[in-house]
Structures are given as C-alpha cells and as structure tokens.
Amino acid sequence: MFMISTMKPQPEHVVCTDVFKIFKVADLEVVALRGLDLTLYQSEVLALVGASGSGKSTPLNILAGYDSPSAGQVTIAGRDLINMKSSEIEKFHR
C-alpha cells in the first residue's frame, strides 16, 4: 500500500545563505553570525532560544531589515534584503 500526498509544497519564504555578521569594537572583531544557512517555508514557525548574549537578536535584526550582514544573502518573500534601497526597506517595514 502507498499514499499519495495531495498537499502542495509551500514556497520558500525566508532564505539566508552563508550569512556572517561581524561587529567591530575598538580593535576587536566579534563574530555574531558565522555562515548561517536558514530556510523557512510559508506558514512555518521558528523559535530562537538561547542565553543572554548568545546572538538571538542579530539574525532577527537582519531579517527585519534593521541591520545588514557583513556577508551572505538574505531573501524574504522573493525580495533581496541586501540590495534594497532605503525607501524599499521602509516599505518592507510597513
């Protein structure tokens, strides 16, 4: 016996590819994200958990368009966040 799924595959909604974020503080470089690869599909839910200072806010700020990664690619709903103009980011926030 076999089953055939009639569910349509959900489209990729959030895609992060090899995302890095490096903060420079005085003479120090702090690597907050190192090669993040993440794919979330439409209607999928993700929870970020971790200790204080472990880097939960960094990917959220990048996904919201408030900060940009040092390297890598971020696409949300088919829009490339890295190459958006400030006016496009403003519309994205709305």
C-alpha positions in Angstrom: 0.0 0.0 0.0 1.2 3.5 -0.8 -0.1 7.0 -0.2 -0.1 10.0 -2.5 0.2 13.4 -0.8 -2.1 16.0 -2.3 -0.5 18.8 -0.3 1.2 21.4 -2.4 4.8 22.2 -1.2 5.0 25.5 0.5 7.2 28.1 -1.2 10.4 29.2 0.5 9.6 32.4 2.4 12.8 33.2 4.2 16.2 32.2 2.9 19.6 33.0 4.5 22.7 31.7 2.7 26.1 31.8 4.3 25.3 34.9 6.4 28.0 36.4 8.5 27.8 39.4 10.9 31.0 40.9 12.4 30.9 43.7 14.9 34.0 45.9 15.3 34.5 47.2 18.8 37.7 49.3 19.1 40.4 46.9 18.0 38.3 43.8 18.5 36.1 41.9 16.0 33.2 40.0 17.3 31.7 37.3 15.0 28.0 37.2 15.9 26.9 35.1 13.0 29.2 32.6 11.2 27.8 31.1 8.0 24.1 31.0 8.9 22.1 28.9 6.4 18.4 29.0 7.1 15.3 28.2 5.0 11.8 28.8 6.3 8.7 28.0 4.4 5.4 29.9 4.3 3.4 29.3 7.4 6.4 27.7 9.2 7.2 28.8 12.8 10.6 29.0 14.3 11.7 29.7 17.8 15.1 31.2 18.7 16.2 30.3 22.2 19.5 30.8 24.0 21.2 32.5 26.8 21.5 36.3 27.1 24.2 37.5 24.7 24.2 34.3 22.6 23.2 36.2 19.4 19.4 35.8 19.1 18.8 39.5 18.2 21.4 39.7 15.4 19.6 37.4 12.9 16.2 38.9 13.9 17.5 42.5 13.2 18.9 41.3 9.8 15.7 39.6 8.9 13.7 42.7 9.8 16.0 44.9 7.6 17.2 46.9 10.6 20.8 45.7 10.1 22.7 44.2 7.2 25.0 41.2 7.3 28.7 41.5 6.8 28.5 38.8 4.1 25.9 36.4 2.7 22.5 36.6 1.1 19.1 37.2 2.7 15.8 36.8 0.8 12.3 37.3 2.2 9.3 36.6 0.0 11.5 36.8 -3.0 13.0 40.2 -2.1 16.7 40.5 -1.7 17.2 42.5 1.5 20.8 43.1 0.9 20.3 45.1 -2.3 17.2 47.0 -1.2 17.3 50.8 -1.3 16.4 52.6 1.9 13.0 53.6 0.5 12.3 49.9 -0.3 13.4 48.9 3.2 11.0 51.5 4.6 8.1 49.9 2.6 9.2 46.5 3.7 9.0 47.6 7.4 5.4 48.7 6.9 
